[in-house]
Amino acid sequence: MNRFERAGNPATEAQLEYLDGDFRVRKPGAFVRCAVTGQPIPLEELRYWNVDLQEAYSSPEAKLKRLFERNPALRRS
């Protein structure tokens, strides 16, 4: 998202296309939901996502949780 794109209605959930190092707004809105916690993430605070799964995450911990869910072999004993 760049500075010329509008955040949209504060009560509306945005739809994004997650790219490497950036994202594209498909439907304007003010937030997206974390794929793990369901927590709303304001677009200006969105830092973590997965391009392959097209999912947003609220924190590094949420992203790691999803990674471990999908790849149990990565867990330490």
C-alpha positions as CSV (number, residue, x, y, z in Angstrom):
1,M,0.0,0.0,0.0
2,N,1.3,3.4,-0.8
3,R,0.5,6.8,0.6
4,F,-2.0,7.6,-2.3
5,E,-4.2,4.6,-1.5
6,R,-7.0,5.4,0.9
7,A,-7.5,3.4,4.0
8,G,-11.3,3.2,3.5
9,N,-14.1,3.1,6.0
10,P,-12.8,2.4,9.5
11,A,-15.4,-0.3,10.1
12,T,-14.7,-2.1,6.8
13,E,-12.4,-5.1,6.5
14,A,-10.0,-4.7,3.5
15,Q,-9.2,-7.5,1.0
16,L,-5.5,-7.6,0.1
17,E,-3.2,-9.4,-2.3
18,Y,0.0,-10.2,-0.4
19,L,3.2,-9.8,-2.4
20,D,6.8,-10.1,-1.5
21,G,7.6,-7.1,0.7
22,D,4.3,-5.3,-0.1
23,F,0.6,-5.8,-0.6
24,R,-2.0,-4.6,-3.0
25,V,-5.5,-3.4,-1.9
26,R,-8.2,-5.4,-3.7
27,K,-11.1,-4.0,-1.7
28,P,-10.5,-0.8,0.4
29,G,-10.9,-1.0,4.1
30,A,-9.2,-0.1,7.3
31,F,-8.1,-3.5,8.6
32,V,-7.5,-7.2,7.9
33,R,-7.9,-10.1,10.3
34,C,-5.0,-12.2,11.6
35,A,-5.4,-15.7,10.2
36,V,-4.4,-17.3,13.5
37,T,-5.9,-15.1,16.2
38,G,-8.8,-13.4,14.3
39,Q,-7.5,-10.1,15.8
40,P,-8.1,-7.0,13.5
41,I,-4.9,-5.5,12.2
42,P,-5.0,-1.9,11.0
43,L,-3.4,-1.7,7.5
44,E,-0.8,0.8,8.7
45,E,0.3,-1.7,11.3
46,L,0.4,-4.8,9.1
47,R,3.9,-6.2,9.0
48,Y,3.6,-10.0,8.8
49,W,2.0,-12.1,6.1
50,N,2.5,-15.2,4.0
51,V,2.5,-14.8,0.2
52,D,1.9,-18.5,-0.5
53,L,-1.1,-18.8,1.9
54,Q,-2.3,-15.2,1.3
55,E,-2.7,-14.7,5.1
56,A,-2.0,-11.8,7.4
57,Y,-0.6,-12.2,11.0
58,S,-0.8,-9.9,13.9
59,S,2.6,-10.7,15.3
60,P,5.8,-12.8,14.7
61,E,4.4,-15.3,17.2
62,A,1.2,-15.8,15.2
63,K,3.2,-16.3,12.1
64,L,5.4,-18.9,13.8
65,K,2.3,-20.7,15.2
66,R,0.9,-21.1,11.6
67,L,4.3,-22.3,10.4
68,F,4.5,-24.9,13.1
69,E,0.8,-26.0,12.5
70,R,1.6,-26.6,8.8
71,N,5.1,-28.1,9.4
72,P,5.2,-30.1,12.6
73,A,8.7,-31.4,11.8
74,L,10.0,-27.9,12.4
75,R,9.2,-28.0,16.1
76,R,12.0,-28.5,18.5
77,S,11.9,-31.5,20.8
